Amino acid sequence: MQGSRLAGLAADAVETLVQRRPDAVLGLATGSSPLGVYDELASRCATGNLSLRRARAFLLDEYVGLPPEHPCAYRQVIEQELVRRVDIDPAAVLGPHGGREDLGAACQDYEHAIREAGGIDVQLLGIGTDGHIAFNEPGSSLGSRTRIKTLTARTRQDNSRFFPSLGQVPRHVLTQGLATIGEARHLVLLATGLAKADAVAAAVEGPVSARCPASVLQLHPHATILLDEPAASRLELASYYRECFEGKPSWQGL
Ligand code: F6R
C-alpha cells in the first residue's frame, strides 16, 4: 500500500472515532511514521470535516533531560507536527514529564492521568528497526508500565537524524510500557520502508517475545498494522493478508 493511503486509513480511524465520540482520547506517536497521518488530520480540520476541539491526547514517550522547550523534546515535536495545525486544546495534550527530578513519580502520575481520562481509544504507533514500540526496547517486559528505559545504540543512531549530532541524542527516555499500550482500545501501527521489514516480520509472524517488543500486538484484540510494500516484503503470508484486506467488509472499518 502507498504511504499516503496508509495515512488516509489511519486518519479515517481517528475521524470515525471522533465523530462517534467527540471527547475521544488519542494516543500519539512521534518520529516519521505518523507524519502523514498528522498532515491528513490537519487538512481535514482545515476544511471543517473534522474537529478535535473536545479530544484529548497522550504521547507515548519523552526523552529524559531535555527541557520541554527543546525542539527535539517530543512535547515540542507534537506541538509543531499536530497541535498547532488542528483545533485540539494544547492543554489537553499530555506527555510523560522527562524533565522532572523525581522520574518515578512522573511515570506514576502519567499512568494515573491516562486512567483518569478513561484510557486511550486509538493509539498510533511506529516501530523501531530493533522492534521497539514507544521506547520499549528489546528485553522490555510484556507487562511493563510507564517507566524509564535506556535506548539501544541502534535507536540512538536511528534517531540521530533529528538531532545536531549523535552525541546529543539522550540515552534515557520515559515511555509507556507494553501493558500500558496494550490497554488502548485500538492500536494502529504504521511502518514504511525496507529498513522496517525485518522488525515487521518478527512482530507479525515471529513468536510473542520481549526480544521483539512489537510482537505483543499479537495479543491485542484490535490491532491494525498498516504497511507499504517494502515494509511488508519479508512477511511470509503477505499475499494472504492482502486478500483479507481487499475482501474486508466496509462495515467492519479498520
Ligand atoms: C516515538 C516512538 C517510537 C517510533 C519508532 C519509529 O514516539 O514511539 O517507537 O515510533 O522509533 O520511528 P520512525 O517513525 O521515526 O521510524
Boltz pocket constraint, residues with backbone or C-beta under 6 A from the ligand:
constraints:
  - pocket:
      binder: B
      contacts: [[A, 28], [A, 29], [A, 30], [A, 31], [A, 32], [A, 33], [A, 34], [A, 60], [A, 61], [A, 125], [A, 126], [A, 127], [A, 128], [A, 129], [A, 132], [A, 133], [A, 134], [A, 135], [A, 190]]
      max_distance: 6.0
